[in-house]
Amino acid sequence: MKNTVDCPINKIINPFGAPVFYKEETGSTMTDAREITKKALAEESRVLSGTTAVTGFQKNGRGRLPARKWLSKAGENLICTSIFNAPAPQPFTLRVGLSVSRTFDYFIRDTGELTQVKWPNDVLFQGKKMSGILCESDGKFVYAGTGLNVSQKEFPPEINNKASSLALILENMDKKAPSVWEVLEILLQELKNMSDETYSWEKEMEKKLYKRNERIFFVPGAASIASSKEKFANQEEGILRGIDKSGGLIMETEEGLKTFYSGEIRFL
C-alpha cells in the first residue's frame, strides 16, 4: 500500500516545537505514539508535549467502542496521534474534540455553517460524522488519536449517509480540499491552544454542542457496557442541557437534572 501524497514532514510547522514522525503505512498511530514514549523512557530522554505520529495509511485503527474501526484509503485523510505529558488539562477529550472542530471550521468558514461536537468525542457537519477521536493515558503520558476526513468522498455503504469530509463540503463551493499537511498544521495549532489550562472551552462548547436543548436518549455506562446487548435496559430520556466544568453531560429528566460522565447518546 503506497501513500499517494508527498510527505513534506520536515517542513511541517509544529507550534509545540516538538517533532512529527511519519510512517507511510502502520498498524495504528496510537501504538506508534506509545512506542515513541517507551523508547524515550528507556533512553532517559524527554518527550515534548505535541510530539505527533502521523501515517498515510492505518491498518488497525480503532474507535472508542470496540466494534468501531477507523479505516481510510492511503493518503486521503489525516490520521495521527499527539502525545501530551500527564496530567493533561481537563476535560481532555472534549478539548480535543473542540480542537478538531475548530480545525474543520478553519477550512469551511465561508460555507455559512460550522461543525458541531457530539458528546463525548465526535465532530459532525450537518449531522454527518467528520472525524474519529480516541484519547488514552498510560499514567505518564496522554495520547490524542485523531482521524480527520479530508479528501475521502466514498464511504462504506453502512455509513455512506452518516459521514462527510472536507472534500465533500468544499466541492459544493467549487473549492478544492486542503492537503492533509495543511490540515495537520492547523490541528496542531488548535491542540496547542487547547493544552493551555486557561483555554476557555465552556462557552464554545455551549455553542457547538450537538442536540443541545433537544430531547435525546442516553445509555449510561462505560463504552463496553453501552455497546452490549443490554445497552437499552437502563437508558435515560430527557433534554440535553449542556456540559459541566468536568466534561459531564447534563440532562434534564423527569426526575430533575442528571449528569453523566460515560455513556452513549442516542436520538429519537
C-alpha positions in Angstrom: 0.0 0.0 0.0 1.6 3.2 -1.1 0.8 6.7 0.1 -0.2 8.7 -2.9 0.5 12.1 -1.2 4.0 13.5 -0.9 5.1 14.0 2.7 6.8 17.3 3.5 7.3 16.2 7.1 10.5 18.2 7.5 8.6 21.3 6.6 5.7 20.9 9.0 5.4 23.7 11.5 4.6 22.3 14.9 3.8 25.2 17.3 4.7 22.9 20.2 8.4 22.9 19.0 8.1 19.1 19.1 8.9 16.5 16.4 6.4 15.0 13.9 7.1 11.4 12.9 5.7 9.9 9.7 5.1 6.4 8.5 3.8 5.6 5.0 1.9 2.7 6.5 1.3 1.5 10.0 -0.9 -0.6 12.2 -2.0 2.3 14.5 -0.6 5.7 15.2 -1.7 5.2 18.8 0.7 2.3 19.0 3.4 4.3 17.3 3.0 7.1 19.8 3.2 4.7 22.7 6.4 3.2 21.2 7.9 6.7 20.9 7.3 7.4 24.7 8.5 3.8 25.6 11.8 4.4 23.7 12.3 7.8 25.2 11.8 6.5 28.7 14.3 3.6 28.0 16.8 6.1 26.8 16.0 8.6 29.7 15.2 11.3 27.2 12.5 13.8 27.2 9.2 13.6 25.3 7.9 17.1 24.4 4.1 17.6 24.5 2.8 17.9 21.0 5.1 15.1 19.6 3.0 13.6 16.9 2.9 10.3 15.0 1.3 10.5 11.5 0.6 7.9 8.9 -0.6 7.8 5.3 -2.4 4.5 5.8 -3.6 2.9 9.1 -4.5 -0.8 9.1 -5.7 -1.4 12.7 -7.3 1.9 13.7 -10.0 1.6 16.4 -12.7 3.7 17.9 -13.9 4.4 21.5 -16.3 1.4 21.1 -14.5 -2.0 20.4 -16.6 -2.8 17.3 -15.8 0.5 15.7 -12.8 0.7 13.4 -11.1 3.6 11.7 -10.2 2.9 8.1 -9.5 5.1 5.0 -7.6 4.8 1.8 -3.9 5.8 1.6 -3.3 9.5 1.6 -7.0 10.5 1.8 -7.3 11.6 5.4 -5.3 12.9 8.3 -4.5 10.1 10.7 -2.3 10.9 13.7 -1.7 10.7 17.5 -0.3 13.5 19.5 1.4 13.0 22.9 0.9 15.1 26.0 2.6 15.0 29.3 0.3 13.8 32.1 -1.7 15.2 33.8 -3.4 16.7 30.7 -5.8 19.7 31.0 -9.4 18.5 31.7 -11.8 17.7 30.2 -9.2 16.4 27.8 -11.4 14.5 25.3 -13.8 17.5 24.9 -10.9 19.8 24.4 -9.5 17.6 21.7 -13.0 17.4 20.1 -13.1 21.2 20.1 -9.7 21.4 18.5 -10.7 19.1 15.7 -14.0 21.0 15.3 -12.1 24.3 15.0 -9.7 22.8 12.5 -12.5 21.9 10.2 -14.1 25.3 10.7 -10.9 27.0 9.5 -11.4 25.4 6.1 -15.2 25.6 5.8 -15.8 29.0 7.5 -17.1 30.5 4.2 -19.9 28.0 3.9 -22.0 29.8 6.4 -22.2 26.7 8.7 -19.7 25.3 11.1 -19.1 21.9 12.7 -20.6 20.7 16.0 -19.4 18.4 18.8 -21.4 15.3 19.7 -20.6 14.4 23.3 -18.2 13.0 24.1 -15.9 12.8 21.1 -17.5 13.1 17.7 -17.3 16.1 15.3 -20.2 16.5 12.9 -21.2 18.7 10.0 -25.0 18.8 9.2 -25.3 15.7 11.4 -22.7 13.7 9.5 -19.5 12.4 11.1 -16.3 14.1 10.1 -13.7 12.5 12.4 -12.8 9.8 14.8 -11.2 10.6 18.2 -9.7 8.3 20.8 -7.9 9.5 23.9 -5.9 7.2 26.2 -3.5 7.5 29.0 -0.7 5.3 30.5 -0.3 7.4 33.6 2.8 9.3 32.4 1.5 10.4 29.0 -1.9 11.2 27.4 -2.5 10.3 23.8 -4.9 12.1 21.5 -5.6 9.9 18.5 -7.5 11.7 15.7 -8.6 10.8 12.2 -10.0 13.7 10.1 -11.9 13.1 6.9 -10.1 15.3 4.4 -10.2 14.1 0.8 -12.4 11.0 1.2 -15.5 11.1 -1.0 -16.7 7.5 -0.8 -17.6 5.6 2.4 -18.8 2.0 3.2 -22.5 1.5 2.5 -23.4 1.2 6.2 -22.1 4.7 6.9 -22.4 6.4 3.5 -25.3 8.6 4.6 -23.7 9.2 8.0 -20.2 10.5 7.1 -18.7 13.5 5.3 -15.4 15.2 4.6 -13.8 18.5 3.8 -13.7 17.5 0.1 -17.5 16.8 0.0 -18.3 20.0 1.8 -16.0 22.2 -0.3 -16.9 20.8 -3.7 -20.3 22.4 -3.3 -18.4 25.7 -3.3 -16.2 24.7 -6.3 -13.2 24.6 -3.9 -10.5 22.0 -3.6 -9.9 20.2 -0.3 -6.7 21.2 1.5 -3.8 18.7 1.8 -3.6 16.5 4.9 -0.4 18.5 5.8 -2.2 21.8 5.7 -4.9 20.3 8.0 -2.2 18.9 10.3 -0.6 22.3 10.8 -4.0 23.8 11.8 -4.8 20.9 14.0 -1.5 21.1 15.9 -2.1 24.8 16.4 -5.6 24.2 17.8 -4.2 21.4 20.1 -1.6 23.8 21.3 -4.3 26.4 22.1 -6.4 23.8 24.0 -3.5 22.5 26.0 -3.3 25.8 27.8 -5.0 25.5 31.2 -6.5 28.9 30.7 -8.2 27.9 27.4 -11.8 28.9 27.7 -13.7 25.9 26.3 -17.0 26.2 28.1 -18.7 28.9 26.0 -17.5 27.4 22.7 -18.8 24.0 23.7 -22.1 25.6 24.7 -22.4 26.9 21.1 -21.1 23.8 19.4 -22.8 21.1 21.4 -24.8 18.9 19.1 -28.5 18.5 20.0 -28.3 21.0 22.9 -31.8 21.7 24.2 -33.2 18.8 22.3 -34.7 15.5 23.5 -32.4 12.5 23.4 -32.0 9.0 24.8 -28.8 8.3 26.8 -27.3 5.0 27.6 -25.1 5.4 30.7 -22.0 3.4 31.5 -18.6 2.6 30.0 -18.2 2.2 26.3 -18.2 -1.6 26.5 -21.4 -1.6 28.5 -23.1 0.9 26.2 -22.4 -1.4 23.3 -23.6 -4.6 25.0 -26.9 -6.4 24.3 -28.4 -4.9 27.4 -27.5 -1.4 26.5 -31.0 -0.1 26.3 -32.2 -1.6 29.6 -31.3 1.5 31.7 -31.4 4.2 29.1 -32.5 7.7 30.2 -34.7 10.0 28.2 -34.5 13.8 28.6 -33.4 17.1 27.2 -29.7 17.7 26.7 -28.9 20.9 28.6 -25.2 21.2 28.4 -21.8 20.2 29.8 -20.4 20.8 33.3 -16.9 22.0 34.1 -15.6 18.4 34.4 -17.0 17.5 31.0 -20.1 15.6 32.2 -23.2 15.6 30.1 -26.2 17.4 31.8 -29.6 16.1 31.0 -33.0 17.3 32.2 -35.2 14.3 33.0 -38.5 13.8 34.7 -36.5 13.3 38.0 -34.6 16.5 37.5 -31.1 17.4 36.3 -28.7 14.5 36.0 -25.0 14.5 35.0 -23.3 11.6 33.2 -19.6 11.1 32.7 -19.7 8.0 30.5 -22.2 6.5 28.1 -23.7 6.8 24.6 -26.1 9.3 23.2 -29.0 8.1 21.0 -31.5 10.2 19.2 -35.3 9.9 19.0 
